[in-house]
Amino acid sequence: RKPSRLEVLLRTRDLAVYTCHIASNPKNFDPKYWDALGDDLVRTAKDIHADTWMANEVRVGTDDGWQERRARRLGLQARAIEGCGRMIALIALAQGLYHLDTKRVRHWARLVVDARRLLRAWRESDARRPTCP
């Protein structure tokens, strides 16, 4: 079966929650380096989830303004996908800076990759829909 949009929302939420848990633990992230990277990680994870949520809230429909709403929805989906790419880069930096356990980093990266895969599938599905009402 095809993944639902709810599944995408749950994955991006799980990513944001996991990131907040890891970044807020001083055993994982030394507070003296928080400004260097921790804040960026948390903000990026929250932005990915917020963009996914907002894209899901956009109802395209067929009435006046549907083209603008469609473009907005596709744009929010694209921004969330780009955020996933940024998140992978930040995780790689965090691994080196904070000497994170490889197993933890793999799990974290897997959360991002799974979310990005679902976001891409959702965006491609939306983009294939007929463009005229």
C-alpha positions as CSV (number, residue, x, y, z in Angstrom):
1,R,0.0,0.0,0.0
2,K,1.0,3.6,-0.5
3,P,2.2,5.5,2.5
4,S,-0.3,8.0,3.8
5,R,0.3,11.7,4.5
6,L,-0.3,10.9,8.1
7,E,2.7,8.5,8.0
8,V,4.9,11.4,6.7
9,L,3.7,13.6,9.5
10,L,4.5,11.0,12.1
11,R,8.0,10.4,10.7
12,T,8.9,14.1,10.6
13,R,7.5,14.4,14.2
14,D,9.5,11.5,15.3
15,L,12.6,13.1,13.8
16,A,12.0,16.4,15.6
17,V,11.3,14.7,18.9
18,Y,14.4,12.4,18.6
19,T,16.6,15.4,17.7
20,C,15.3,17.4,20.7
21,H,16.0,14.5,23.0
22,I,19.5,14.0,21.8
23,A,20.4,17.6,21.6
24,S,19.1,18.5,25.0
25,N,21.1,15.7,26.8
26,P,24.4,17.2,28.0
27,K,26.0,13.8,27.9
28,N,25.5,13.8,24.1
29,F,25.9,17.5,23.4
30,D,28.4,19.5,25.4
31,P,26.6,22.7,26.3
32,K,29.7,24.8,25.4
33,Y,29.2,23.7,21.8
34,W,25.4,24.2,21.7
35,D,25.6,27.5,19.8
36,A,27.9,25.9,17.3
37,L,25.5,23.2,16.2
38,G,22.9,22.0,18.6
39,D,20.5,24.9,18.0
40,D,20.8,24.4,14.2
41,L,20.0,20.7,14.5
42,V,16.9,21.3,16.6
43,R,15.7,24.2,14.5
44,T,16.1,22.3,11.2
45,A,14.3,19.2,12.6
46,K,11.4,21.4,13.8
47,D,11.3,23.3,10.5
48,I,11.1,20.0,8.6
49,H,8.1,18.9,10.7
50,A,6.4,22.4,10.5
51,D,6.8,22.5,6.7
52,T,5.3,19.1,6.4
53,W,2.4,20.0,8.6
54,M,1.7,23.2,6.7
55,A,1.9,21.4,3.4
56,N,-0.7,18.9,4.6
57,E,-2.9,21.8,5.7
58,V,-3.0,23.3,2.2
59,R,-6.2,22.2,0.4
60,V,-5.7,22.7,-3.4
61,G,-9.3,22.1,-4.6
62,T,-10.6,23.3,-7.9
63,D,-11.9,26.8,-7.1
64,D,-10.3,30.1,-7.8
65,G,-6.7,30.3,-6.5
66,W,-6.1,26.5,-6.8
67,Q,-2.9,27.1,-8.8
68,E,-1.4,29.3,-6.1
69,R,-2.4,26.8,-3.4
70,R,-0.9,23.9,-5.4
71,A,2.4,25.9,-5.8
72,R,2.4,26.7,-2.1
73,R,1.9,23.0,-1.1
74,L,4.6,21.8,-3.5
75,G,7.0,24.5,-2.3
76,L,6.5,23.5,1.4
77,Q,7.1,19.9,0.5
78,A,10.3,20.9,-1.4
79,R,11.5,23.0,1.5
80,A,10.9,20.0,3.9
81,I,12.9,17.8,1.5
82,E,15.7,20.3,1.4
83,G,15.7,20.5,5.2
84,C,16.3,16.7,5.3
85,G,19.4,17.2,3.2
86,R,20.6,19.9,5.5
87,M,19.8,17.7,8.5
88,I,22.0,14.9,7.2
89,A,24.9,17.4,6.8
90,L,24.4,18.7,10.3
91,I,24.3,15.2,11.8
92,A,27.6,14.4,10.1
93,L,29.1,17.5,11.7
94,A,27.6,16.6,15.0
95,Q,29.2,13.1,14.9
96,G,32.6,14.7,14.5
97,L,32.2,17.5,16.9
98,Y,30.4,15.6,19.7
99,H,31.9,12.1,19.1
100,L,28.5,10.5,18.9
101,D,28.1,6.8,19.0
102,T,27.9,5.4,15.4
103,K,24.8,3.3,16.2
104,R,23.0,6.4,17.4
105,V,24.1,8.4,14.3
106,R,22.9,5.6,12.0
107,H,19.5,5.5,13.7
108,W,19.2,9.3,13.5
109,A,20.2,9.4,9.8
110,R,17.8,6.6,9.1
111,L,14.9,8.7,10.5
112,V,15.9,11.6,8.2
113,V,16.3,9.3,5.1
114,D,12.9,7.6,5.8
115,A,11.2,11.0,6.2
116,R,12.8,12.3,3.0
117,R,11.7,9.3,1.0
118,L,8.1,9.7,2.1
119,L,8.2,13.4,1.5
120,R,9.5,12.8,-2.0
121,A,6.9,10.2,-2.8
122,W,4.1,12.5,-1.5
123,R,5.5,15.5,-3.6
124,E,5.8,13.4,-6.7
125,S,2.2,12.1,-6.2
126,D,0.9,15.7,-5.9
127,A,3.0,16.9,-8.9
128,R,1.5,14.1,-11.1
129,R,-2.1,15.2,-10.4
130,P,-3.9,16.9,-13.2
131,T,-3.2,20.6,-13.2
132,C,-6.5,21.8,-14.5
133,P,-9.7,21.8,-12.5
